[in-house]
Amino acid sequence: MQCMSLNEAMMSRKSIRGFLPTAVPKDALVRIIELAIQSPSASNAQPWQLAVLTGMPLAEMNRRAVALREAGAPVNPDVAPADLFGDYLRRRREVGIQVFRLLGIERNDMAGREEWNRKALRFFDAPVGIYIYTDGTLERARTDFDLGLLTEALCLAAMCFGLGTCIDQQALCYPDLIREITGIPKTGRLTAAVAIGYPDWEFPANKLDSTREPVETVTSWHGFV
């Protein structure tokens, strides 16, 4: 393993939504998780747990999740995202428009949009899907920040192995199914999901480079000259 610098990783990381079918070695995933769990944790509580799926368990998860969607089953993620507004909503829409443009999916192409939603439900057909969860009896104020740090660290560490990732909240739509297949207890709160695999650089959506607001837009300085 010859890892890029942290600076290079942070500046070049992107969401990968198309993967090669190549299997990911378990020892690489073990090392990635070893690195990720070095993340900061408030009071060193380390409230994270991970369930890593590949092969038949992942195929069953994907198949049954899509079947639930086709049957019109209501989604009920453990952590439901709040509605966006203002600039937050604008940025989300801009990224969505760019992805659909790269994929050639028109605004009125309902079938194309539905297939894309199903692909997201299937971890974007990545060879590995990771669920990140915590003890649901803990307050979210105590756990969510730590799990977010772990999730980013996992995505950055994966790059050292030539792997790409996509944080995929749509994969959390059916938590009862996830618990059934993985054995995650009912008290476990599913907080994040990550698709991971070798990027297919020919896949159109992988050509997207989302932008960030400049430092001066998001930062105020006090006491500096």
Helices and strands as residue ranges (DSSP letters): H 6-12, H 26-36, G 42-44, E 49-53, H 55-70, H 86-103, H 110-121, G 123-125, E 128-135, H 140-159, E 164-167, G 169-172, H 175-182, E 188-197, G 204-207, H 215-218
